[in-house]
Amino acid sequence: MTQTKKFDFRIVQDKDVWAAEITRRMTARKTIVSKRKTGFATEAEATAWGEKELKSFLDNLMERNERKAKQREVRNDAAAAKELAADAWRDARDVADGDRAFDEDSDDYASDEAK
């Protein structure tokens, strides 16, 4: 099994024009172009653009992932606080309803049949 990068860039020549592409490995067999620029006169220009854009692309991706992680942390904390409040409410309700506890042996439905 080969180890490849998730994101990379490649240089493609179409007649006398060069193009640079930022690629992403979707699966082991499928590669998707995330960003593309054509019209470079030389391969060196296309390579320079590809390296620069790949770096900025990955930096933006890391910043986005950090923002999403912070949002997920806030969301999880809020959900945990809400669940804690719900548990406290349930406990308080159970204490208040202690005298009217559910009894499995009670045949409450029998009175409905007699009518």
Buried (B, 14 or more C-beta within 10 A) or exposed (E): EEEEEEEBBBBBEEEEEBBBBBBBBEEEEEBEEBBBBEEBEEEEBBBEBBEEBBEEBEEEBEEEEEEEEEEEEEEEEEEEEEEEEEEEEEEEEEEEEEEEEEEEEEEEEEEEEEE
